[in-house]
Amino acid sequence: MELVFDHHHGRLLSFDEHPVEDAVTAYHRSEALYEADTHIEVLLVGSDFEATVRQTHPGFFRQEGYEPFGRLRDLAEAGLKASASEQVPQPITLSALLLAHQRNRRSAHR
């Protein structure tokens, strides 16, 4: 099964089943087609059932409007809140935000 996913827009562009003997050729054709589009991912998955692919690769089947970096944004926002309360000097790097978020999670579980 071949999946073509647009990470920029958070949507699956195609999901096609191919006979085994044609799958690699179809994959290379799609790779060539989207070669210049760095936000497009072409994936070849070996499976007998579509349901299995949907279970093992759920991120490719989310509704349109899904924000692929939404979780990272949430972590950054949580880190900013933690940093503001700890009075961390600016600029704050992403690693500093993630560390602040981890500290908050640890202190919340105590």
Residue, then its C-alpha position, 0 to 999 in steps of 0.5 A: m500500500e502506498l501513502v502520499f501525505d502532505h505534512h504542510h496541510g496535514r492531509l493524506l493525498s493518496f492511499d493506493e493498493h498495488p499488486v506486490e509486483d507493481a508496488v515498488t514501481a508505483y512508489h518510485r514513480s510517486e517519489a519522483l513526482y514529489e521529489a521537490d516537495t519536501h513537505i510531501e512524504v511517500l510511504l510504501v507499507g506492506s500489509d494485507f489489510e487497510a485496517t492494519v495500515r490505519q492502525t499502525h500509521p494513524g497519523f496519516f489518516r487524521q481529519e483535514g486540519y490536523e496540525p502535525f506540529g500541534r503537540l510540539r506547539d503545546l509543549a512550547e507553550a507549556g514551556l513558555k508558561a513555566s519559563a515565565s514563572e521561573q523568570v528564565p532570561q530571553p531568548i528561550t531555545l526550544s530545548a529550554l522550553l522542553l526542559a521546563h515542560q519536563r520539570n513541570r510534569r515531574s513536579a506535578h506528579r510529586 
